[in-house]
Amino acid sequence: MGKKVLFFGDVGIDDAIALVYARLTEDINIIGIVADYGNVSKKETTRNVRFLLKRSGKEYIKVYGGAEKPMTGEIPTYYLDIHGPFGLGPIDPGLKLENLENFYEVIKLIEQYKDELIIVNTGRLTSLATLFILYEDLMKTVNSYYIMGGAFLYPGNVTPIAEANFHGDPIAANIVMKYAKGAYIFPLNVTQNAIVTPAMANYIHSKGKTDLVKPLLDYYYFNFYQKQVPGIKGSPVHDAVTLMAVIRSDLFKFYQSAVVIDSTGVARGQSIADFRVTNTPEKFDGREQQHIAIGLDYEGFYKDFMSIMTGEKF
């Protein structure tokens, strides 16, 4: 049945690509999805998740309504110019918006699976941080955490130093970095290099395993990345490569350090770790050490992504 994953996302184009990847591999079993604000509003994320599950015949997967606003108390900024008017590029989900307020039910799922449960968070960390605040002992029973966020010694994508997920709710990101034990963090350092070119998307489409990848990634590339990131050859699938790591951690090089997220002024959302060569690394108030991805085997990523999406061996 594959590894059991509880997915937190703000679906979004790259979140959608991640869920398509999960559907096409037997090695990942999505057992629940928490729909959060982020790329779009919580209501729109919920609708997009329902649309994707309906399209894949997996409407039995439980959907939980997550956070609507960050712990900063601010009104969220959405990115419809990047992800399209509904969050799925040119695709209209064609479903009614609904207000899903059942987040408390996720506790039962965590209690049910405990040591075999893997949490993958590809959006803002507000909902996940809330669980650490309310249920710290229960969260210690989770097997592992895979988190897309941050930029370590690397440019940000919403400010010169900050990545969108950590910037959107730096308070929540800092809570998760403090209390999650040995989490795997996938910052822009590696996710920005997980490129899917238009030629790759065309080939995937021609094989007929999914008809979503091409319209989603064509929109992502031609409407945003090609214009905003000069010289980039395709779309980075930030969230898909994070989910892929659940079964392909061998594709990454990791560095261990405690992590702090700044929440003030121009440094808001900056992810800080100790990269010094020293026998006395900074422990940042004694918090847990995390596994920070700092390298990606692109050839391995390419072969795995194309193999899963086409059903052919690359």
N, C-alpha and C positions, 0 to 999 in steps of 0.2 A: 504493500500500500504506500510505500514511500515515507519520508520523514514528515512528521506532523507539524504543520506551520500555522500559527495564528498571525495573520497579515494585517498590519496597520498601514493605511495608505490614504492619500488625498487625490484620488484618481481623477485626472491627469493622464497624459499620453504615456509617459514612461512607466507609470504604475500599471497602466493597461497592458503594455508590452510584457511586463513582469508576470502578470496574471495569465496572459496567453502562453508564455513559456511554461508556467506551472501546469497549465492544462495539458500541454503536449508531452510532458515527461511523467513517467510513472514513479520517478524517484522523489517527487514532492507531492504531498497531500495537503492541500489547503483545507483546514477544518473550520475556519472562521475568518471573517474579515471585519475589521473595525474601520468604519468610514469616518474620516476626519476632515476638517477644514484644511485649506492649504493652497493647492493650485486653483481650486474652486471652493465654493462653500460646502459645508457639511451636507446640506440637502442635495446639492448637485453631485457630490461624491457618492452619496447613497444611491441616487438614481443611476449613476454611471456603473456602479458595482452591480446593481440589479440587472442592468442592460447586459453587461458582460456575462453574468451568470446565466441569464436567459439564453443568450446566443450560444453558450457552450453546453447547454443542457444540464447545468449544475445549480439549479435554483434551490436545491436542498441545502446548500452551504449556508450556514447561519451568518447573517449580517447584523452587526452591532453599531448603533449610532455613537460616535465618539465625540470629541470636543468640537465646539463651535467657535471658540475664541481662545487666544493664548493666555497664559498665566500673567502676562503683563497687563491684562485688562483692556488692551487696545482693540480697535476694530481691525480685523485682518485685511491684509492686502492680497487680492487674488490676481492671477496671471492669465487672464483670458486672451491677451495678446499673444501669448506663447502657446497656450493649449487649446485655443479656439473658443467659440461662444458657449459651448456646453462642456468644455474640458476634454473632449475627445476629437480634437482637430476638426475635420469637416463633417463628422458624424453627428447626427441628431438622434439621441437615444429614444425619443418618441414616447417616453414614459412620464407620468405625473411626478411632481416633486412630493416627497413625504417627509414628515418630521419624525425621525426614529429616535426614541429616547429609552433605550433598553440596555445601556452600557453596563449596568450592574450584573446583567446575565453573563458577562464574560468571565466573572469569577467562577461560575460553575464549570466552564470549559477548562479553565486553568487547573481547578481542583481535580477534574476528571483525568487529565493527561499528565499533569505534574512533570516528572523527571524526563518524559519523552517529548515534551512540548518545546518547540522552537518559536520564538517571537521574531518576526521580521518587520521593521519599522522603516518605511520609505518616505514618510512625510514629516510634518511637525511632530514634536515629541510630547505634546500636551497630555494626551490620553495615557501614554505609557508612564509619564512622570506621575500622573494622578494615582496610578496603581501602586507605584513605589511609596507614595505618601500615605495611602490608606491601607495597603496590604503588604508591608515590607517583608514579613515572614513568608507569606504565600509566594511572593515573587522570587524568593530564594530557591523555590522548588522548580522553577523553570530551567530547562536544560541549557539553553543558550540564547543569546540576543545577537541579531544582525541588524545594523543600523546604517542607513544612508545619511550622511551628514558631515559637515565640517570641511575645512581646507587647512592642512597643516604645512606651513612654510610654502604656501601655494596661493595664487590669487583666488579671491572669492568670485561669486557670480551675481550677487546683489549689491555688494560693496567691494572695495578693493581687497578686503581681507575676509569677508564672511560669505558662507554658503547659505542658501535660502532656508533650509530646514532649521538650522541652528539660529539664524538671524530672526526667523519668524516667531520663535519663542525661546529666547536664550535662557530664561529661567528654567523652563522645563528641560531643556537640553543639559543644563548643568546638574539638575537633580538626577537625571538618568546617568550621566557620567560619574556621579558620586556614588550611586547605590547599585548600579548594575555590576555584576561581578564577571570580569573577563569577557566583556562584550566585544564583538567584532565590528569595527567602525570602518565604513567605506566612504572616504571623503572624495572631494573633487580630484585629489591627486591621482586617483585611479579611475573613477567613474567617467571623468571627462575624456579618458582615452578608450573607453568601451564604445567604439564607433561602429555604427551600422550604416553603410553607404547606400545611396539610392539603387545601385546595381545589386547589392545584397537583398534589399527589399523587393526588387523586381523578381529576382530568382525565387525567393520565398513565396511570393504571390503565385508564380507560375506552377508551383508544386501543389497548391490547393489544400494544404493542411490548415491554413488560416487565411481569411480574406481581410483581416484587420491590420496586419503589420504594414502593408504598403500605404494605405490611405493615412494611417496615423503618422508614420515616419516621414512620408512625403510632405505632409503638412508641417511637421516639426522642423524639417530641414529647410524646405524652400520658403516657408513663411517666417522662420525665426533664425535658425542657426547660420544658414548661409549668409544672411544679411548682417547678423550681429557679431559673428565670430569669423573674421576674415581668414580665409585659407582652410577652414575646417572642411573635411571631405564627406562628412555624414553626420548623423545624429547620435550623440552620446546617450546610451540607454542606462542612465544612472541606477534606476530602480531594478531593472532586470538583472544587471550584473551583481547587485547586492543579493537578490534572491538566489541567483545562480550559485553564489558562494556557499550556500547551505549544503550543496552536494559537490561543489568543485572548489574547495578551499585551496587545493593544490595550485590554482591559477594565480595565487596572490603571494606577495611577500609582505610579512607583517613586522611591525615594530611595537614593542610593549612600553607603555608609559601610562601614568595617571593623566587624566585630561580635565581641564577646566575650561568653561565657556564664559567669556566676558559678556556682561549685559549692559554696559554703560557707553553712552556717547558714540563717538566715531568707531570705537572698537567693538560695538555691539555685535554679538554672534561670532566673534573670533574664537577659534578653537586652539587651545594652547596645550602643548605637551613638552616634555623635556627631551630634546634631541642631542643634548651635549654628550661628549665622550667623557664619562665620569663614573666613579664608583659610589657616588652619593647623589643619585638622581632625586629631583624634587618630587615630594610625595603629595603636594597640594592638600594639606589638612588631613593626610592619612587615608585618602580615598583609594578605591580599587584601581588596579592596573587594567588597562584595556588593550586590545589588539588592534592597532591602527594599520590598515592596508596602505602600503606605500609603493607597491609595484604590481603591475598586471602583466601576465603572459598573454599578449594580444593574440598571438597565433592560436593558443589554446582556447581563448575566448571565442575567436572566430569559428573554430572547428566545432565547438560545443553548441554555440548559438545556432549555427546553420544546420547542424545535424538534427537538433531538436525541432527547429521550425520547419524543416523540409521533410523529415523522415528518412533522409539519405545520410550515409556515412561520409563525413568530411575528414 
